[in-house]
Amino acid sequence: MFNDNNLIIEGKCRMVENEKPLTGIRVLDIACFIAAPYAATLMGEFGADVIKIEHPNGGDPLRQFGTKTDLPNQSLAWLNEARNKRSITLNLSKPEGAEILKKLAQNCDVICENFRPGTLEKWGLGYEELSKINPRLILLRISGYGQTGPYKDRPGFARIAHAFGGLTYLSGIPGEIPVTPGSTSLGDYMTGMNGCIGIMMALRHREKTGKGQVIDCALFESVFRILDEIAPRYSFDGFVREPEGTGTLNACPHGHFPCKDNKFIAIACTTDKMFERLTSAMKRPDLLKKFGSQSTRLANREIVLSEVEKWTRSFSRNDLIQVCTESDVPAGAINSISDIFQDPHFKQRQVMTNINVPDLGDITVPNVIPGLSDSPGAVDSLGPDLGQDNNSIYSQELGLSEEALKELKNIGVI
């Protein structure tokens, strides 16, 4: 287990050169699907030893989610999201399994879980119990609605969080059925990042106090937090923001526009100066004269958007990007994944990396972010096979005998 005191010298952290910043931290990932496991994944990318604990009967359902591969129980989604983790099987609902988790918790820093509230307590694994074993333990708890409140027992997934948190209401064309706001898993990833931030804060707090704590993250709260001013605006004057299609309430032109090659571009003129640059690129000083102020453009939104669309339709997307770039107009291609794979900027910044998977070959996955100059993270391996580390952890680390492991397997514990 990580010892904070050994690394703090006169207020500074002692690190081996080029060592990943979370080396020495151990994380038990007892969660499934994306949100809480993603927090553990982020830590694993920066050096934490992450042990994925899965039910012996099939493991994490993410193994079957998404595109299947030729490997049993290892979908592409699993390979990507379970990177840099070791895997053991353990049935936490059985008393024997709970006791083994307690042994593992003695020498770990963080546990990540996303069961419904009260599940760990039902198994005798609540924080009150675990903190007696290890007072320095940090427990990340992620659920759809949080650990408290009248809805805490409801099942929750990211799609539900998008809806409940207010994002789905704003997505789509006015008067039509709200659409999926990008990825159906967006709320999971956001909450996983918030959970990881919470863990970093808790580790810092532990450096000062020696004590662990519980981090309570709700999927819907992560969604609600990113909705800019809708809450203060509603409290201020009762305004309810409605779906805006491809546009934006507070700026114009600020949206998506078609090109003549049936591709699309995003243009964002958030200030009068940016609109001036756009009209210069369009060679339309008359538009600047008539609609030079944001308030005037908002009052004449349809006219302005129509003029901009007529212009964008006269270019191919690549040519239009070039014209906008030359005039310093904020604009970007609306990329498909095929576009992304061909884009030189993605390539130069190494946004993706290739990892070889035995019996499958090279798999391209998103690379580690953020990029640290002196202690960068890395993708060392993709999702492990189910229980591939049972022997090394149970036998070598916990000292369980071959006979004991056989018995635990026979009764469905591992």
HUCORNOR-V606382 format. One record per run of one state. SS is the DSSP state (h for helix, s for strand, l for the rest). FROM is the first residue (numbers start at 1). TO is the last residue. Records with the same first field share a line. If there is no record, write none. Layout:
SS=FROM-TO + FROM-TO
This chain:
l=1-3 + 10-11 + 14-25 + 30-34 + 46-48 + 55-60 + 65-75 + 82-84 + 90-94 + 106-109 + 114-118 + 123-126 + 134-137 + 144-157 + 165-167 + 171-185 + 210-213 + 226-229 + 238-247 + 249-250 + 252-253 + 259-263 + 269-271 + 283-284 + 292-293 + 300-300 + 313-316 + 327-330 + 334-336 + 343-343 + 349-351 + 358-360 + 367-389 + 398-401 + 411-414
h=4-7 + 35-45 + 61-64 + 76-81 + 95-105 + 119-122 + 127-133 + 158-164 + 168-170 + 186-209 + 219-225 + 230-237 + 272-282 + 285-291 + 294-299 + 301-312 + 317-326 + 337-342 + 344-348 + 390-397 + 402-410
s=8-9 + 12-13 + 26-29 + 49-54 + 85-89 + 110-113 + 138-143 + 214-218 + 248-248 + 251-251 + 254-258 + 264-268 + 331-333 + 352-357 + 361-366
